[in-house]
Amino acid sequence: MSIVKDSSITFFSLLLVLLAEVVWGVITARTLGPAGKGILAVAIFYPMAFFTIGHLSINMMNIHYVGKKEYALERFAGNSLFLSLVISALLYALFLATLPFFSDTLYKGVPSQFLYLAFATIPLALIMHYFRSILQGVQKIFQFNLVNLFSGLAKLLIVVLLVILWRYGVMGALLAAVIGFGFGAFVGLSYTKKIAPGKWKVDRELLKKLVFGGSKLHISSISTFLYGYMEIAMVNYFLSSKQVGYIAVAIAASRMMFLLSQAVSTVLYPEVSKKEMKEAEHVNSVVCRNAFMLIVGATVLTVVLAKQIVLIYAGGAFLPAVLPLKIMLVGTGMSTFAQLMSPLWVRKGWFWQLSALALMMLVVNFLLNIYLIPRYGLVGAAWAKSLTYAAGFIQICIVYFIFVDKRFWHAFIPQRSDFELYKSAWRRYVLKKDEAAIVA
């Protein structure tokens, strides 16, 4: 079963990337302290917010249309490079225009030189984002994973050099992020050139399809990012940089729950896009419910070990992050269900519907943050995130019940028939290897 094999490869690749990200987080937390970590988190949040607003979900459309094989890969490469450069220029101009007006509110506590450097990540992030999606669309999963891996490892090595050895502080950490995205962009471009060796051209017909299709889904991408990280901006606005440092550590630790769901959905997108609708529904549901149960178990274990995780990750200075982390983990574990189901929604072409659902979640999260953070501080921010994710879980169950199967629990509770798949996978991958070893 290629899904199992590719998901395993992607899972272990993401595990390495996560390990690099964790070490990067440990270094920045322990060297910068809560206040410095908070400034770094805000400085990174805003360019990533601009990036999310501007990328137009072209990556999803690349996967969708590459799988259909209606256009040459050179057309996708040409359009992706063109859009990366144009969108980057527009976003940086927008940042420069807003900086004088929001330096004391949105960008509060972050020196402008940090923001100038942080926003340099945008063009590199766009190139990396678009070109790895082309690799994903042609199911070059190994190469797709190498793009992420090179980016993460480069960022880690540079932060060791600049922050630990040369003591460049926040500036060094930001420069490491820029270089990390640069490596990812270079590797993505290089691998795409190998599978699309012809001349890269802008195809206007394809460009219209990519932009129009992406725009229908894009509200969902923006909303998902914002309600995933909004607490950083809200805590910075209502509280202080030091409090941002605590919540940033809690968010980073809680997002470990996305490791498996991201690996599985990465493989599912191109796999499901090729199948007939009924088969796509069946495959996505089987994979989703089994992966989700593993995530539930991991979530429970992480809640139990939350204090130890914070101590190892950031040290005793960040112990105020423990309770927010425990609260966040409950909702974050539930939110992986939406990520696991998203390949099926994309296969159905529910772009506007996904955007509408995600926008509703963003409004809920925004209102909860506005109400809870001024009253309950970091705990309020954690409850805002967890309750938003819980509402999203219920939302997906309702959609599944109405449009896929009345037995909505089949989407997240493993069934007896699934064990036959386990036996089949065991016979295919393990017993065959044993037989080959005996013959040898």
C-alpha positions in Angstrom: 0.0 0.0 0.0 1.8 3.1 -1.2 0.0 5.3 1.3 1.6 3.4 4.2 5.1 3.5 2.6 5.0 7.1 1.6 3.3 8.2 4.9 6.1 6.4 6.8 8.8 8.1 4.8 7.1 11.5 5.3 6.5 10.8 8.9 10.2 10.1 9.7 11.3 13.1 7.5 8.9 15.3 9.4 10.2 13.8 12.6 13.7 14.9 11.7 12.4 18.4 10.7 10.5 18.5 14.0 13.6 17.5 15.9 15.6 20.3 14.2 12.7 22.7 15.0 12.7 21.6 18.6 16.4 22.1 19.0 16.1 25.5 17.3 13.4 26.3 19.8 15.4 25.0 22.8 18.4 27.2 21.7 16.3 30.3 21.2 14.3 29.9 24.4 17.3 29.2 26.6 19.6 31.9 25.1 17.0 34.6 24.6 14.8 34.1 27.7 11.0 34.7 27.8 11.2 38.3 26.7 13.6 37.7 23.8 11.7 34.6 22.8 8.5 36.7 22.7 10.1 39.3 20.5 11.3 36.6 18.1 7.9 35.0 18.0 6.2 38.3 17.1 8.9 39.1 14.5 8.3 35.7 12.8 4.5 35.8 13.2 3.9 38.8 11.0 5.9 37.9 7.9 4.3 34.4 8.1 0.9 36.1 8.4 1.6 38.2 5.3 2.9 35.1 3.5 -0.2 33.2 4.4 -2.5 36.0 3.2 -0.5 36.3 -0.1 0.3 32.8 -1.3 -3.2 32.4 -2.7 -3.1 28.6 -2.0 -1.3 28.1 -5.3 0.4 25.1 -3.7 -2.9 23.3 -3.4 -3.8 24.1 -6.9 -0.4 22.9 -8.1 -1.1 19.5 -6.5 -4.6 19.4 -7.9 -3.8 20.2 -11.5 -0.4 18.4 -11.7 -2.3 15.2 -10.7 -4.7 15.7 -13.7 -1.7 15.8 -16.1 -3.3 18.4 -18.4 -0.3 20.7 -18.5 3.4 20.3 -18.8 5.4 20.6 -15.6 7.4 23.4 -17.1 4.2 25.5 -17.1 3.6 24.9 -13.4 7.3 25.8 -12.7 7.1 29.0 -14.8 3.9 30.2 -13.2 5.1 29.3 -9.6 8.3 31.3 -10.1 6.4 34.3 -11.6 3.9 34.3 -8.8 6.6 34.0 -6.1 8.3 37.1 -7.3 5.2 39.3 -8.0 3.5 38.4 -4.7 6.7 38.9 -2.7 7.1 42.4 -4.1 3.5 43.3 -3.3 3.7 41.9 0.2 6.9 43.7 1.1 5.5 47.0 -0.2 2.4 46.4 2.0 4.6 45.8 5.0 6.6 49.0 4.4 3.3 51.0 4.0 1.8 49.6 7.3 5.0 49.8 9.5 4.7 53.6 10.4 1.0 53.2 11.4 1.2 50.0 13.5 4.7 50.2 15.1 3.1 50.8 18.5 0.2 48.3 18.2 0.6 45.3 15.9 4.4 45.4 15.9 4.7 46.6 19.6 8.0 45.8 21.2 9.7 44.6 18.0 12.6 46.8 16.7 12.1 47.7 13.0 15.4 46.2 12.0 14.2 42.8 13.2 11.0 43.2 11.1 13.0 44.2 7.9 15.0 41.0 8.2 12.1 38.8 9.1 10.1 39.9 6.1 13.0 38.9 3.8 11.8 35.3 4.4 8.7 35.8 2.3 10.1 35.4 -1.3 12.1 32.4 -0.2 9.2 30.8 1.6 6.9 31.3 -1.4 9.4 29.6 -3.8 9.9 26.7 -1.4 6.2 26.4 -0.8 5.2 26.4 -4.5 8.0 24.2 -5.8 7.7 21.5 -3.2 4.0 21.3 -4.1 4.9 20.4 -7.7 7.1 17.6 -6.3 4.2 16.5 -4.1 1.8 16.6 -7.1 4.0 14.2 -9.1 4.4 12.1 -5.9 8.1 12.7 -5.6 7.6 12.2 -1.9 11.2 11.6 -1.1 12.3 14.8 -2.8 9.4 16.7 -1.3 10.7 15.6 2.1 14.3 16.6 1.3 13.2 20.2 0.7 11.7 20.4 4.2 14.7 18.6 5.7 17.4 20.7 4.1 15.5 23.9 5.2 15.1 22.7 8.8 18.7 21.5 9.2 20.2 24.6 7.6 18.2 26.8 10.0 19.4 24.8 12.9 23.1 24.9 12.0 23.0 28.6 11.4 21.3 29.3 14.7 24.0 27.3 16.5 26.6 29.4 14.8 25.0 32.8 15.2 23.1 32.6 18.5 25.2 30.2 20.6 28.7 30.8 19.3 28.6 34.4 18.1 25.8 35.7 20.5 23.8 37.6 17.9 20.6 37.1 19.8 17.2 37.7 18.1 18.9 39.0 15.0 20.9 35.8 14.7 17.8 33.6 15.0 16.0 35.6 12.3 19.0 35.4 10.0 19.0 31.6 10.5 15.3 31.5 9.5 16.1 33.5 6.3 18.9 31.2 5.4 16.8 28.1 6.2 14.1 29.2 3.8 16.8 30.0 1.3 18.2 26.4 1.4 14.6 25.0 1.0 13.9 27.3 -2.0 17.2 26.2 -3.7 16.5 22.5 -3.2 12.9 22.8 -4.4 14.0 24.7 -7.5 16.8 22.1 -8.2 14.6 19.1 -7.9 11.8 20.7 -10.0 14.3 21.5 -12.7 15.2 17.8 -12.9 11.6 16.7 -13.6 10.8 19.8 -15.7 14.1 20.3 -17.7 12.4 22.3 -20.5 12.0 26.1 -20.7 9.9 27.4 -17.9 7.1 29.7 -19.2 4.1 31.5 -17.8 1.0 29.9 -19.1 -1.9 32.4 -18.8 -4.6 29.8 -19.1 -3.1 27.7 -16.3 -2.3 30.9 -14.3 -6.0 31.8 -14.3 -7.0 28.4 -13.1 -4.4 28.3 -10.4 -5.3 31.8 -9.1 -9.0 31.4 -9.4 -9.1 27.9 -7.8 -6.7 29.0 -5.1 -8.7 32.1 -4.3 -11.7 29.9 -3.5 -9.7 27.9 -1.0 -7.5 30.7 0.2 -9.8 32.1 2.9 -9.6 28.6 4.5 -5.7 28.8 4.5 -5.7 32.3 6.0 -8.2 31.5 8.6 -6.5 28.2 9.6 -3.2 30.0 10.0 -4.6 32.9 12.0 -6.6 30.9 14.5 -3.6 28.6 14.8 -1.2 31.4 15.8 -3.5 34.4 16.7 -2.7 34.0 20.4 0.9 35.3 19.7 -0.4 38.6 18.3 -3.2 38.9 20.9 -1.0 38.2 23.9 1.5 40.7 22.6 -1.2 43.3 22.3 -3.0 42.7 25.6 0.0 41.5 27.8 3.7 41.7 27.1 6.6 40.2 25.2 7.5 38.0 28.2 4.0 36.5 28.1 4.3 36.0 24.4 7.5 33.9 25.1 5.4 31.6 27.4 2.6 31.2 24.9 5.0 30.7 22.0 6.6 27.7 23.8 3.1 26.2 24.6 2.0 26.6 20.9 5.3 25.1 19.6 5.0 22.1 21.9 1.3 21.5 21.2 1.8 21.5 17.5 3.8 18.3 17.8 0.4 16.6 17.5 0.3 17.7 13.8 3.3 15.5 13.0 1.4 12.4 12.0 -1.6 14.1 10.5 0.6 16.3 8.3 2.6 13.2 7.1 -0.6 11.3 6.2 -2.4 14.2 4.6 0.7 15.1 2.5 0.5 11.6 0.9 -3.3 11.5 0.8 -3.7 14.7 -1.3 -2.3 13.3 -4.6 -3.5 9.8 -3.8 -7.1 10.8 -3.3 -7.2 13.2 -6.2 -6.7 10.3 -8.6 -9.6 8.1 -7.3 -13.3 7.9 -8.0 -15.4 9.7 -5.4 -16.7 6.6 -3.5 -13.2 5.1 -3.4 -11.7 8.4 -2.3 -14.3 8.6 0.5 -13.5 5.1 1.7 -9.7 5.4 1.5 -9.6 8.8 3.2 -12.0 7.6 6.0 -10.0 4.4 6.7 -6.7 6.3 6.8 -8.1 9.2 8.9 -9.7 7.1 11.7 -6.6 4.9 12.2 -4.2 7.9 12.2 -6.5 9.9 14.5 -6.6 7.1 17.1 -2.8 7.1 17.2 -2.8 10.9 17.7 -5.3 10.6 20.5 -3.0 8.3 22.3 0.0 10.6 21.7 -2.0 13.6 23.0 -2.9 11.8 26.3 0.8 10.9 26.8 1.9 14.5 26.0 -0.6 16.0 28.5 0.8 13.7 31.2 4.4 14.7 30.4 3.7 18.4 29.8 5.8 19.8 32.6 8.8 17.6 31.7 8.5 18.7 28.0 8.5 22.4 28.9 11.5 21.9 31.3 13.5 20.0 28.6 12.4 22.3 25.8 12.8 25.8 27.4 13.9 25.4 31.0 12.5 26.4 34.4 12.1 30.0 33.3 9.2 28.9 31.1 7.2 26.9 33.7 4.2 29.3 33.3 3.7 27.7 29.9 2.8 24.3 31.4 -0.9 24.8 32.2 -1.6 26.6 28.8 0.2 23.7 27.1 -2.1 21.1 28.8 -5.2 23.0 27.8 -4.0 23.6 24.2 -3.1 19.9 23.7 -6.7 18.8 24.1 -7.9 21.0 21.3 -4.8 20.6 19.1 -5.3 16.8 19.2 -8.9 17.2 18.0 -7.9 19.6 15.3 -5.8 17.0 13.5 -9.0 15.4 12.5 -9.8 18.4 10.2 -6.3 18.1 8.6 -6.8 14.4 8.0 -10.1 14.9 6.3 -9.0 17.9 4.1 -7.7 15.8 1.2 -11.3 14.4 0.7 -12.8 17.9 0.8 -10.3 19.1 -1.8 -11.1 16.1 -3.9 -14.8 17.0 -3.8 -13.9 20.5 -4.9 -15.3 22.1 -1.8 -13.1 25.2 -1.9 -15.7 27.8 -1.0 -17.2 25.6 1.6 -13.9 25.0 3.3 -13.2 28.7 3.3 -16.6 29.4 4.8 -16.1 26.9 7.6 -12.6 28.1 8.4 -13.7 31.7 8.4 -16.4 30.8 11.0 -13.6 29.2 13.1 -11.5 32.4 12.8 -14.4 34.6 14.0 -15.0 32.2 17.0 -11.3 32.3 17.9 -11.0 36.0 17.6 -14.0 36.6 19.8 -12.8 34.1 22.4 -9.3 35.7 22.5 -10.8 39.2 22.9 -13.0 38.0 25.8 -10.7 35.6 27.6 -7.1 37.0 27.4 -7.8 40.3 29.2 -9.6 38.4 31.9 -7.6 35.2 32.3 -4.2 35.9 30.7 -2.3 33.0 29.2 -4.9 30.5 30.4 -7.6 32.4 28.6 -5.5 32.3 25.4 -5.1 28.5 25.8 -8.8 28.0 26.3 -9.6 30.2 23.2 -7.4 28.0 21.1 -8.7 24.7 22.5 -12.4 25.6 22.3 -11.9 26.8 18.7 -10.4 23.5 17.7 -13.1 21.6 19.6 -15.8 23.5 17.6 -13.9 22.6 14.4 -14.0 18.9 15.3 -17.8 19.1 15.8 -18.1 21.0 12.5 -16.3 18.4 10.5 -18.3 15.6 12.1 -21.5 17.4 11.0 -20.2 17.8 7.4 -19.3 14.1 7.3 -22.7 13.1 8.6 -24.6 15.2 6.0 -22.4 14.6 2.9 -20.4 11.4 3.3 -21.9 8.8 5.8 -24.6 9.0 8.4 -22.3 6.9 10.6 -20.0 9.8 11.2 -18.0 7.9 13.9 -16.6 5.8 11.1 -14.4 8.9 10.3 -12.5 8.8 13.6 -13.1 5.4 15.3 -11.3 2.4 13.8 -13.5 -0.4 12.5 -13.1 -4.2 12.7 -12.4 -4.4 9.0 -9.4 -2.2 9.4 -7.5 -5.0 11.2 -7.6 -7.0 7.9 -5.6 -4.1 6.4 -3.1 -4.4 9.2 -2.7 -8.1 8.5 -2.4 -7.5 4.8 0.3 -4.8 5.3 2.1 -7.0 7.8 2.2 -9.9 5.3 3.2 -7.6 2.4 6.0 -5.7 4.1 7.3 -7.8 6.9 6.8 -11.5 5.9 8.1 -10.8 2.4 11.3 -9.3 3.8 11.7 -12.4 6.1 11.2 -14.7 3.1 13.8 -12.7 1.1 16.3 -12.9 3.9 15.8 -16.7 4.1 16.3 -17.1 0.4 19.4 -15.0 0.5 
